[in-house]
Amino acid sequence: MLVLSRKPGEEIVIGGTIRVRVLEIVGNKVRLGISAPSDVPVHREEVYRQIQEFAAAESDLINTCQ
């Protein structure tokens, strides 16, 4: 894992097309702005896990019905 330090207003560029900007730091919360191409899904971790769980359950249902 790469660990970087950034100040508000500074950015990290990933793969030349994804930009992550530190917008604000208040206490122990960091607000990030993410710019990515429309074909790159960007989710909070907890939402991503729910999507993965739903996809796995859907796949299990399809396999059970066959």
Backbone as JSON Lines, residues from 0, in Angstrom:
{"i":0,"aa":"M","n":[0.85,-1.17,0.0],"ca":[0.0,0.0,0.0],"c":[0.89,1.24,0.0]}
{"i":1,"aa":"L","n":[0.58,2.15,-0.88],"ca":[1.28,3.43,-0.93],"c":[0.59,4.38,0.04]}
{"i":2,"aa":"V","n":[1.35,5.01,0.91],"ca":[0.79,5.96,1.88],"c":[1.36,7.34,1.55]}
{"i":3,"aa":"L","n":[0.46,8.29,1.32],"ca":[0.86,9.64,0.96],"c":[0.26,10.65,1.93]}
{"i":4,"aa":"S","n":[0.94,11.74,2.12],"ca":[0.41,12.85,2.91],"c":[0.02,13.96,1.95]}
{"i":5,"aa":"R","n":[-1.17,14.51,2.14],"ca":[-1.65,15.6,1.31],"c":[-2.31,16.65,2.19]}
{"i":6,"aa":"K","n":[-2.25,17.88,1.75],"ca":[-2.91,18.99,2.43],"c":[-4.17,19.35,1.65]}
{"i":7,"aa":"P","n":[-5.11,20.05,2.29],"ca":[-6.31,20.48,1.55],"c":[-5.92,21.22,0.27]}
{"i":8,"aa":"G","n":[-6.6,20.86,-0.82],"ca":[-6.33,21.46,-2.12],"c":[-5.34,20.67,-2.95]}
{"i":9,"aa":"E","n":[-4.6,19.76,-2.34],"ca":[-3.63,18.97,-3.08],"c":[-4.31,17.71,-3.64]}
{"i":10,"aa":"E","n":[-3.72,17.17,-4.71],"ca":[-4.31,16.03,-5.41],"c":[-3.35,14.87,-5.52]}
{"i":11,"aa":"I","n":[-3.94,13.72,-5.79],"ca":[-3.22,12.51,-6.18],"c":[-3.79,12.11,-7.53]}
{"i":12,"aa":"V","n":[-2.94,11.74,-8.47],"ca":[-3.38,11.3,-9.79],"c":[-3.09,9.82,-9.92]}
{"i":13,"aa":"I","n":[-4.11,9.06,-10.35],"ca":[-3.99,7.61,-10.5],"c":[-4.19,7.26,-11.96]}
{"i":14,"aa":"G","n":[-3.19,6.66,-12.55],"ca":[-3.3,6.2,-13.93],"c":[-3.54,7.29,-14.96]}
{"i":15,"aa":"G","n":[-3.3,8.52,-14.59],"ca":[-3.45,9.62,-15.53],"c":[-4.88,10.07,-15.75]}
{"i":16,"aa":"T","n":[-5.87,9.32,-15.27],"ca":[-7.26,9.67,-15.54],"c":[-8.1,9.85,-14.29]}
{"i":17,"aa":"I","n":[-7.59,9.43,-13.16],"ca":[-8.34,9.53,-11.91],"c":[-7.61,10.51,-10.99]}
{"i":18,"aa":"R","n":[-8.36,11.49,-10.48],"ca":[-7.78,12.49,-9.59],"c":[-8.53,12.46,-8.27]}
{"i":19,"aa":"V","n":[-7.77,12.43,-7.19],"ca":[-8.34,12.46,-5.84],"c":[-7.81,13.71,-5.17]}
{"i":20,"aa":"R","n":[-8.72,14.61,-4.79],"ca":[-8.33,15.88,-4.18],"c":[-8.81,15.92,-2.74]}
{"i":21,"aa":"V","n":[-7.93,16.36,-1.85],"ca":[-8.33,16.59,-0.46],"c":[-9.04,17.93,-0.42]}
{"i":22,"aa":"L","n":[-10.34,17.9,-0.11],"ca":[-11.12,19.13,-0.1],"c":[-11.07,19.81,1.26]}
{"i":23,"aa":"E","n":[-11.15,19.01,2.32],"ca":[-11.27,19.59,3.65],"c":[-10.89,18.55,4.69]}
{"i":24,"aa":"I","n":[-10.29,19.01,5.76],"ca":[-10.0,18.16,6.91],"c":[-10.6,18.86,8.13]}
{"i":25,"aa":"V","n":[-11.54,18.16,8.78],"ca":[-12.18,18.7,9.98],"c":[-12.13,17.62,11.04]}
{"i":26,"aa":"G","n":[-11.34,17.85,12.08],"ca":[-11.19,16.83,13.12],"c":[-10.6,15.57,12.54]}
{"i":27,"aa":"N","n":[-11.33,14.45,12.7],"ca":[-10.83,13.18,12.17],"c":[-11.52,12.79,10.86]}
{"i":28,"aa":"K","n":[-12.17,13.75,10.19],"ca":[-12.83,13.49,8.91],"c":[-12.09,14.2,7.79]}
{"i":29,"aa":"V","n":[-11.95,13.49,6.68],"ca":[-11.33,14.04,5.48],"c":[-12.37,14.0,4.37]}
{"i":30,"aa":"R","n":[-12.64,15.12,3.73],"ca":[-13.54,15.17,2.58],"c":[-12.69,15.09,1.32]}
{"i":31,"aa":"L","n":[-13.02,14.15,0.45],"ca":[-12.29,13.93,-0.79],"c":[-13.18,14.23,-1.98]}
{"i":32,"aa":"G","n":[-12.59,14.77,-3.02],"ca":[-13.27,14.93,-4.3],"c":[-12.59,13.99,-5.28]}
{"i":33,"aa":"I","n":[-13.38,13.23,-6.03],"ca":[-12.82,12.24,-6.96],"c":[-13.34,12.54,-8.35]}
{"i":34,"aa":"S","n":[-12.41,12.7,-9.29],"ca":[-12.75,12.87,-10.7],"c":[-12.24,11.64,-11.43]}
{"i":35,"aa":"A","n":[-13.17,10.96,-12.12],"ca":[-12.81,9.75,-12.85],"c":[-13.64,9.68,-14.12]}
{"i":36,"aa":"P","n":[-13.15,8.97,-15.13],"ca":[-13.96,8.79,-16.34],"c":[-15.29,8.12,-15.98]}
{"i":37,"aa":"S","n":[-16.31,8.37,-16.79],"ca":[-17.64,7.85,-16.48],"c":[-17.7,6.33,-16.51]}
{"i":38,"aa":"D","n":[-16.74,5.66,-17.15],"ca":[-16.76,4.2,-17.19],"c":[-16.04,3.57,-15.99]}
{"i":39,"aa":"V","n":[-15.54,4.4,-15.08],"ca":[-14.87,3.9,-13.88],"c":[-15.81,4.1,-12.69]}
{"i":40,"aa":"P","n":[-16.33,2.99,-12.13],"ca":[-17.22,3.13,-10.98],"c":[-16.43,3.59,-9.74]}
{"i":41,"aa":"V","n":[-17.01,4.51,-9.0],"ca":[-16.4,4.99,-7.76],"c":[-17.44,4.87,-6.66]}
{"i":42,"aa":"H","n":[-17.13,4.09,-5.62],"ca":[-18.07,3.85,-4.53],"c":[-17.35,3.95,-3.19]}
{"i":43,"aa":"R","n":[-18.11,4.28,-2.15],"ca":[-17.59,4.13,-0.79],"c":[-17.46,2.63,-0.54]}
{"i":44,"aa":"E","n":[-16.54,2.24,0.34],"ca":[-16.27,0.82,0.58],"c":[-17.52,0.06,0.98]}
{"i":45,"aa":"E","n":[-18.33,0.63,1.89],"ca":[-19.51,-0.1,2.36],"c":[-20.54,-0.31,1.25]}
{"i":46,"aa":"V","n":[-20.64,0.63,0.33],"ca":[-21.54,0.49,-0.82],"c":[-20.99,-0.57,-1.77]}
{"i":47,"aa":"Y","n":[-19.69,-0.55,-1.99],"ca":[-19.05,-1.53,-2.87],"c":[-19.27,-2.95,-2.34]}
{"i":48,"aa":"R","n":[-19.12,-3.13,-1.02],"ca":[-19.36,-4.46,-0.43],"c":[-20.79,-4.91,-0.66]}
{"i":49,"aa":"Q","n":[-21.75,-4.01,-0.51],"ca":[-23.16,-4.37,-0.74],"c":[-23.4,-4.77,-2.2]}
{"i":50,"aa":"I","n":[-22.79,-4.06,-3.11],"ca":[-22.91,-4.4,-4.53],"c":[-22.35,-5.79,-4.78]}
{"i":51,"aa":"Q","n":[-21.19,-6.08,-4.2],"ca":[-20.57,-7.39,-4.37],"c":[-21.43,-8.5,-3.77]}
{"i":52,"aa":"E","n":[-21.99,-8.26,-2.59],"ca":[-22.85,-9.25,-1.94],"c":[-24.1,-9.49,-2.78]}
{"i":53,"aa":"F","n":[-24.69,-8.43,-3.31],"ca":[-25.87,-8.57,-4.15],"c":[-25.54,-9.39,-5.4]}
{"i":54,"aa":"A","n":[-24.4,-9.08,-6.03],"ca":[-24.0,-9.8,-7.25],"c":[-23.77,-11.28,-6.95]}
{"i":55,"aa":"A","n":[-23.15,-11.57,-5.8],"ca":[-22.9,-12.97,-5.43],"c":[-24.22,-13.69,-5.18]}
{"i":56,"aa":"A","n":[-25.15,-13.05,-4.49],"ca":[-26.45,-13.66,-4.21],"c":[-27.22,-13.88,-5.51]}
{"i":57,"aa":"E","n":[-27.16,-12.92,-6.42],"ca":[-27.83,-13.05,-7.7],"c":[-27.24,-14.2,-8.5]}
{"i":58,"aa":"S","n":[-25.92,-14.33,-8.48],"ca":[-25.24,-15.42,-9.18],"c":[-25.64,-16.78,-8.59]}
{"i":59,"aa":"D","n":[-25.72,-16.85,-7.26],"ca":[-26.14,-18.09,-6.6],"c":[-27.57,-18.45,-7.01]}
{"i":60,"aa":"L","n":[-28.44,-17.46,-7.08],"ca":[-29.84,-17.69,-7.46],"c":[-29.93,-18.21,-8.89]}
{"i":61,"aa":"I","n":[-29.16,-17.62,-9.78],"ca":[-29.16,-18.04,-11.18],"c":[-28.66,-19.47,-11.29]}
{"i":62,"aa":"N","n":[-27.58,-19.79,-10.56],"ca":[-27.02,-21.15,-10.6],"c":[-27.98,-22.16,-10.0]}
{"i":63,"aa":"T","n":[-28.74,-21.78,-8.99],"ca":[-29.71,-22.67,-8.35],"c":[-30.86,-22.98,-9.3]}
{"i":64,"aa":"C","n":[-31.24,-22.02,-10.12],"ca":[-32.4,-22.17,-11.02],"c":[-32.05,-22.96,-12.27]}
{"i":65,"aa":"Q","n":[-30.79,-23.2,-12.51],"ca":[-30.39,-23.9,-13.75],"c":[-30.36,-25.39,-13.56]}
